[in-house]
């Protein structure tokens, strides 16, 4: 691994090794409290954040490293000076770059022109750190993650893309259920289907809510992605049948509910499901830190 730009770039062994390392760091934090001693990580954020910023900042501190946060108050990436200059300059001082951007091309430019590892903390196409946390969470509930049947319900966005790649590489089963016109990117679908075929997984895309039956867990996300200039009222009629509520959970036979947060109760999911006994949302949120720490340790162990 040189960077973490997308889960699709990981081999099955690399993905399983990251999950195993994340579990070890979570279980034995004292053994890793100097893993990043003397290392500095710069975080570039174009979008606001709670979980991503806090989990990286505190996680890096727990590993003995130093974190520097840069927002865009002094100008957006690529506006005040080229992204390539950001990358090359930061590489003079820092040991890694974490970037949360609007465009995935910004992430790619940072990786191309920098000389240190780059971690995608979210872009318009992918959310690999969230996907790693999600599969870490599932692996804590199921001994054999390849046997997991997960349903993603809602907008075919960056989170859906990362879940598709992750499930495919792990050989798991994933159903992506979206309203017509809101399916994932076509190229991502083709790539994920090829990976699923290679590793013995299955990827099913559907608009039929009746296809929710026989899943271990249901995952949803907000109906409007951060930064999208869309009125909720304009899409609510399309998405309302895809709300994750107790009836859907029962129909699926699903034991667990998942969400990357923030969650809007009564919109994409009912409050009793979001806050119910089967909700894994806080476990997912905590696991962001452990999964990201595994990535940082892996990328920087030989630097």
N, C-alpha and C positions, 0 to 999 in steps of 0.2 A: 504494500500500500504506500503510495506517495501522497495521496489526498483522499478525502471523502467528499466527492461531488454528487454521487448518486449511488444508491444501493446496487444498481444494475452492474456496476463495475467490480463488485465483489464476487469472488468464487464462493461456492457453497462452504468450503473449508474456512475461508476468511470470515464469512458471516457467522458460522457456528463458533469459531474461535473468539470473535468479538463478544458474542452472547455469553460464552463461558467465562471470559475475562471480566465482563461486567458483573456477573454473579460473584466472582471471587473478590473483586474490589468492594462490592456491596457487603459481602460477608466478613471480609477481613480488611477494613479500611486502614488500620494501623500499619499493615505491611506495605501500603502504597503511599504513605503520607510524605514521602520524599521522592516520589517517582518523577516529579517535574521540578525538583529542586534546581534553582538557578535558571529556570526556563521562564520566558515571558510570552504571553499570548495576547495579540491585539484582536479586539472584537469590533467589526465594522457593521453598524446597524442602520439600514435605510428605513426599516419598519419598527414600530413600537413593539415591546415584548414584555411579558411577565416571566413565563416559564423558561424561555430560551436564555434570556439574560441572566436571571438569577441562578439557574442550574449550571450554566457554564462558569459564571463568576465564582460561586461557592465551590463548585466541583474542582476548578483549577486550584483554588486555595487549599482544599483538602488534600490535593496531590503535592502540595508544597511549592506550587508555581505562583507566578504573578500575572495578573490580568489587567489589561488596559482597555477601557470602553470608549469608543468613538461614535458619536451619533453624527447627524448631518446638519447640525446647526450652522456650520461654516460652509455649507454647500454640498449638494448631493454628489455621490460618487460619479466621476466622469464629467462633472460640470466645472468645478473650480480648477481641477487638473485631471488629466487622463487617468483612467483606472489603472493602466499599465504603470504609471508613475507612483500611484498609491502602492501597488504591489511591490515594485522594485525598491522603493524607499523603506517601507515597513520591513522588508526582508533584511535590510541592513541592521535592524535593531532587534526584531522579534524572532521567536523560534517557530511561530505558527500564526496563521490568520483564521479567524472565525468570521464568517460573513453572512448576514441576513439581508437579502436584497429583493428588489422587485423583479429584476430580470436575471434569468439563469446565465445569460451571456456575460454578465458582470462577474459571476463566480468563475466562469471559464477563463476570463481575462486575467483575473487575479492569479489563478493557478498557472496560466501560461507565462506570465511575466514575473511572477515572484519566484523566489528560490527556497521558500519554506513551505511546509504542508498547509493546504487550504481545506477548511471544513465548511461545507454548506450547511448553514444553520436555518435555511429556508430560502427558496426562490420560487418563481412562478411555476416552475415545472416539477420540482422535487422537494421533499422534506425528509431527507434520509435519517436525521437524528431522531425525529419522531417515530419513523418506521422501526428503527433499531429498538427504541424504548418499548414500542408496542409488541414486538416479537419477544423481547426480553420478558415482558409481563406475561405473555401467553406461555412462554417456556417455563415460567414459575408455576403455572396452573396445570400444564400437560407435560408428562414425561417425554412423549414423542411428538414434537411439534409438527412433524410431517403428517400426522393423523388429524390435525386440527382442521375444522371446517369453519371458516370465518366468512361473514357477510358484511360488506361495506354498502351502506345505504345513503344515498344523497348525491351531492355534486361530484362529478368525476374530476377532482382537482389534484393539486400537488401531493396531498396526503394519500389519496387513492392511488396515485402513480407509485409512490414508494411502497405502499402495501402490496401492490401487484407484483413489483419486482421481488420484494422480500419473500412473499408467499411462494412465488414461482421457484426461486432459488432454493428454498427450504423444502420444496416438494409438497407443500400444503395445498389445501383446497380453498379457493377464494371465489365468492360470488360478488360481483359489483352490480348493484341495482340502482339505476338512475332514471330520472324522468327523460323522455325523449328530448334530444337536443342538448343534453348535459352529460354525455358520456365522456370518459377519459380520452386523451389525445390518441389518435389512431396509430401513430408510430409506436407509442408506449405500449399500446395493446398488443401490437404485433411482436414487439420485443419480449414482452412478458409471456405471451403465449409460447414463443420459442423456448424461453427459459423453463417454463412449466413442463413442456414436452421433454426437455433434456433431463429434468430432475424428477419426473414422475408426479408432478403436481397437476392441478386443474385450475383453469381460469374461465369463469362463466360470466357473460355480460347479459343483463336483462332489464326490461322496464316493468316486468310483471311482478307485482308485489306478492302474488301467490307462490312465487319461486323461493320464498324465504324459508320454507320448511326445511328441517333437518340441518341446523347449524349450531355449533357450540357457542358462538359469540356473535353479537351484532355491533358493528362499529358505525358511527356517523360523525359528521362534522357540520359546521355552520353552513347554512344554505347560501351565504354570500361570503366569498373570500375577502380577507383584509385588503383594502385598497380598491375593491371593485365598486364602481359608481352605479349601483343598482338599488332600486327601491324595493324593500322587502315585499311590499304589497303587490309588486309586479310579478313576483315569482312564487308567492305563497300558494296560489291556486294550483300551480304545477307540482309543487313539492309536498303539499299537505298530505296526499295519500302515502307519502314516504316517511312520515313522522314515525320515529321509533317509540312505541308505547307498549303497554303491558300486553295488549292483544297481539301485537307483532312478535314480542318476545315469546309469548305462549305458543303462537303458531309455528315459530321456528324451533321451539324446544330449546331455546338458548338459555344457557346458565349465566352468561356474562354479557355486560354492556360496556362498550368502550367509546371514548371520545377524546380528541386531542386537546380540547378546551381552547378558548372559552365556550361554554355551553349556554344556550339560550333556552331555558326551561319553558315548555309549552309551545316551542317552535319546532326545532328539528327533533326534539325528544321530550317526552312528558317528564314532569318533575319526579314522579314516583319511580321512574326508571333511572334517571340521572342520579338520584339519591338513594336508590334501592340497594338491597343486600348484594346483588350481583354486579354492582357497578365497580369497575376497575379504574375509574378516572384518576384517583389520587395515586394509585400504584403506578399507573402510566406516567403521571407527572413526576413522581419521585424517581422513576427509572430513567427519565431523561438524563439526569445527572450521572447515574452509574453507566449508562450506555455511552454517553459522551466522554466520560473519563476513560472508558476502555478504548475509544477511538484515539484520544489524546496520548495515552500510554503507548498504544501500538505505533502511532505515527512518529512519536518522538523518542522511542526507546533507544534508537541507534544514532540519534542526532547529537 
